[in-house]
Amino acid sequence: MSIKYYAKVSGTGMYVPDKVLTNFDLEKIVNTSDEWIRTRTGMSERHIAAEDQAASDLAYEASLKAIKAARIRAKDIDMIIVATISGDHPFPSTACVLQQKLGLKGFPAFDVSAGCTGWIYASNIAKQYIENGIAKNILVIGVEILTKITNWKDRGTCILFGDGAGATIISRAKPKDISRFIDSELSADGTHYDLLIQNAGGSRMPATKETVEENLHTVYMEGNKIFKNAVRSMYSACDIVLRRNHLDVHSIDWLITHQANLRIIQALGKKLKINDKKVIVNIEKYANTSSATIPMALDEAIRNGKIHHGDLVLLASFGAGLTSGSLLFRV
Ligand code: UT7
């Protein structure tokens, strides 16, 4: 009889750069206002990476905290998965750069590109590797420095993003451990791949002087269309795992969704009929850090004592692709 293994989150950590950019600072850069940004998005400030900081630098700091929280040694890690769309280089993967920074080698390290759903995609992959018995401690990170690929002349996008990293250690649970991953659902709808895109810099449109001058290496987004899709796709991902596990929404202790817009978070909470007090929100401090929002919010909620051992947590995200997904686990 084959042994059944379970995955669990055994440690979390986060890191944000020191520099803070407030809505009032943004008023000096583009035609916007603190009032517009707060009422339309729920954001007040965001952290911005220094010129010499790349994604792996942020990921490294967050990883050290997660390793410590998991009470393991770095050398106990047997896989690294980095979810990012703003890695150090187009190649090699940021996971390999991070592996070198951590002084490790000799096991798989790779990146996952699934936009803001990246950490949920990466955690779902990690879950498979733990459950099939191949890996024991996987370092899963969501990290972004989107402010380096932001068009600072476009008020529709430049006010939205911040930089940060959220790291988690996903480990094999002990047989009697109540902490474990329960279920996860992933999806994508490529028919809308062009609604949120970095147009230039790949093989479709290699970098030229013109592409740089026309700002084609920065984030292009049709925010309004994505907004409508966001609530629908996250609701569907949550509904599927709740139904599949015969769970009522009232049994969920905490809901953490991608922090892209407070109105989206509230609309999802309302549609799911979950108590507001169970919805974790930190968008006001960090804005949209893409694949990092969920692991950052999870780490913060565990460290500030909101989320406790044994709590049932539902995570949901959506993003470029258009991707979406959910993850249900007991802390
Ligand atoms: O994380 C990845 C997924 N991305 C998202 O989830 C983003 C989802 N979308 C959103 O969060 C929202 O669509 C935005 C926050 C991006 C925009 O909010 P909105 O309520 O959809 O605004 P809108 O784009 O419909 O624009 C409304 C008005 C427009 O002016 P007019 O045409 O009505 O005169 C915009 O030009 O607001 C104007 N506007 C601004 N005004 C002040 C757009 N950006 C700004 C700004 N400051 N920064």
Boltz pocket constraint, residues with backbone or C-beta under 6 A from the ligand:
constraints:
  - pocket:
      binder: B
      contacts: [[A, 31], [A, 32], [A, 33], [A, 36], [A, 37], [A, 40], [A, 41], [A, 116], [A, 155], [A, 156], [A, 157], [A, 159], [A, 196], [A, 222], [A, 223], [A, 224], [A, 225], [A, 226], [A, 227], [A, 230], [A, 260], [A, 261], [A, 288], [A, 290], [A, 318], [A, 319], [A, 320]]
      max_distance: 6.0
